[in-house]
Amino acid sequence: IGIGLFEMIWSLLLAECDELKLVDWQWQAADGSMGKVRNGGDQIGPTPAGRAKQGSKKSLLVDGQGGPLAIVVAPANINDHFLLKETIEAIVVKRPQPTEKEPQHLCLYAGYDNQMSRETVKEHHYQGHIRPARGKEPALKSKKKYPPRRWVVERTFSWLSKCRGLLVRYEKKSKNYLGLLQFACALYWYRRLRAATADSS
């Protein structure tokens, strides 16, 4: 299956921003968000906290400033950690190789506090920062103190929700809904690129 038009636009804009050092690969964050579905379709499932109403989930990976790097659509009843590997591997440009001098950190919420997520983080050569589940102490306490950076992904979800066509999923085909999400992600990087070039002119 070839790359979609909106995904291609997104990848081209992201690549151009990366060339200008506008992408913060050092600190990344991932999370999932559920949304309502109006007309049914594929890739939907019962919403756990919504009286089993049908819903759809977005799994999102962002850079340190909240810039979207990858997004995946799934049924609402799929736990976030089951989508982590797929989401990381959906990054629309070639991810820089982490090094000892330039590591890449991945910040995750308590829903990812399990062995599967830790193995995924290790497999993709991230330094993981997973918030412990409530009432659970971290297995290893780091000597270094890092500022909380998980909130950037929530801010990006909030921005996506302000796009009227994305707050509620109306498309029956998940690939069409994904295309709209990819277009919104491309718009984010276009605005960042335009702001950077305006400042330099």
MOZI-V227548 format. One record per backbone hydrogen bond with DSSP energy under -1.0 kcal/mol. NH is the residue of the N-H (numbers start at 0). CO is the residue of the C=O. Records with the same first field share a line. If there is no record, write none. Layout:
NH->CO  CO
//
This chain:
7->3
8->4
9->5
10->6
11->7
12->8
13->9
14->10
15->11
16->12
17->13
18->14
19->15
20->17
21->16
24->22
27->104
28->61
29->106
30->59
32->57
34->55
36->53
37->168
41->171
44->54
46->52
49->46
51->46
52->49
54->44
55->34
56->73
57->32
58->71
59->30
60->69
61->28
62->66
63->23
65->62
68->60
69->60
71->58
73->56
75->54
77->74
81->78
82->79
86->82
87->83
88->84
89->86
90->87
91->68
98->101
104->25
105->126
106->27
107->128
111->108
112->109
113->111
117->113
118->114
119->115
120->116
121->117
122->118
123->119
124->121
125->120
126->103
128->105
130->107
135->132
152->149
154->150
155->151
156->152
157->153
158->154
159->155
160->156
162->159
165->162
166->162
168->35
176->172
177->173
178->174
179->175
180->176
181->177
182->178
183->179
184->180
185->181
186->182
187->183
188->184
189->185
190->186
191->187
192->188
193->189
194->190
195->191
196->192
197->193
198->194
199->195
//
